[in-house]
């Protein structure tokens, strides 16, 4: 682009307008083109920004979901509270042994009734039973050779028989964490094993499964990108994105509303959405692989114990997650709120977090409309 400029400036084709004026005009034009190209390049490279135009809003219908204690009853109760139907329900397989992993109805007894109520399972599938946790490194390598494929074929057949042939298989979730039987190990072993399971389950007659590759959001000692199994084995890039920060939470003992909001904003900007491996990064990662995003778990959190890193009653987090989910370029295929308290802390909006619950129903309820200025 810079080549023609001096050539044109040196020529004699300019009428009597003055060389200095001509040079000034051309310099301004070139600068404008450079700035435009620079801005265009930055816009294309910019990962999943928060929306700043109403036109970027995309409807929630068909994309909302919930985890509610592995039960259809809990999901229907959640719908009634929210005032809107949900399409996806996160459920967890039993992890005790291979037999329980193969039989999803052992831990989700009403799974066979989901379809009649318009619910599609997001089936959280352990890659190994807890009984092999002590030998996880050896077991993961064995899985990569296909040793355990028969277990997953039997699981697939059972899912088809339970009218969940189109289940989303959320396999080996949060694999960077040591706490899982399949977690925290060698990335190559994980990749090989993931491919084996997908290939085996795709052989099941009648199946229409989709597969969700699900790292943990934010900082982790192990970079989730290293565990990517390959585009042909993945349908969703799923991210579990809780309102958690061990830098800005817990709140100080003396912390007014302004103090809380500042910490909530910094948690979003630097941990949940921003940061090296926040939602902003993962949205760009999904786009670069031409995959939909998903949020198999997201929630407010009042954490138990000494690591009280949860934002508790945080309507700002709810607002920003709404903006992220409904921003069309992020291409979120489904978003399932974790609405069940656990032994690690409290999540249920209705019982524990009145301000966040009010904001949630305002934004995600049946009467939800896009914000005029969501950025």
C-alpha positions, 0 to 999 in steps of 0.5 A: 500500500505504501509503494504507489504513494511516493510515485504519485507524489513525484508525478506531474499529474496534479493540476494547479492546486499546489504540491503541498496541498496535494501531498496533504490530501494524499497523506490524509487519504493513506492515513485513513486507509491504514487506520481503517485496515488496522481497525478492521484487523483488530475487529476480526481478531478481537475475541468475543466482546460484550455486545454493544448493539441491539442487532447483535442480540439472539433469542434464548428460545431452545438454548436454555437449560438447567442442572437440577439434582439429576431429576426431571421433576427438578427441571420442571420445577425450575421452569415454573419458577423461571416462567420459561421452558428449558430445552437442555438438562445437565445430568451426571452418570454414576462414577462408581464402576463400569456397570453404573457408567453403562446404565444411565438410568441407575443414576438418572431414573427418569431419563426415559421421560425427558423426551416426552417433556421436550428435554434433551440430556447433556450427559456428563460422562466419566471417562473412568470410574472412581475405582480406577482413580488411583491408577488413572495414568495407566488407565487413561493410556489403556483407554487410548488403545480402545480397551474400554470401548465396549463400555461406551458402546453399551452406554450408547445403546442404553441412551438410544433405548431411553429415547436420548439418541440425540443426547449431548455427551459431555465427556471427561469434563473439567479435565485439567483438574486433578480431582477427577479420575480422568483429570490432570494427567497427560494431554496426549493420553486424554486426546487419544482416549477421547477420540476412541470414545467418540468413534465407539459411540458413533457406531451405535445404531440409531445414535445422533449424539453430539460431543461436548469438549468441556474445559474448566474456565479461567486459570488452571495449572494445565492449559486446556488447549493442549487437550484438544482432540481434533475438530472431527471429534467435537461438536461443542466447546463447553466451558464451566464458568462460575462467579469465582475469583480467589483474588477479589473474593471473599469480600472484605468484612467492611464492604459496601455496595460500591465495594462489592460492585467493584470486585464483581466487575474485576472478577468478570473482567479479569477472571470469568470473561477476561484473562488468558483463559476466560470466556472471551478466549474460549469464544474465540477458540470455538470460532476458530474451530467452527464450533458452537460454544456451550455452558454446561455449568454456570452459576453464582456461588457461596463457597464453603470452607477456607477458599471462599472465592465465590461472589455470592448474591451477584446480579452483575454476574447474571447481567454479564452472563446474559449479555454473553449468552445472547451475543450472536457472535459467541454462538452459544448453543446451550447454557445450563444454570447449575441450580443445585446446592452441593457439598462445595457451596450454595448455588440455588438462586431462589433460596439464597441470592434474592438480588441475583434471582430478581435479575435472572428472572428479569433477563431470562424469564419469559418476558425477557427482552434485549437491553438497549445498551448491554455493553 
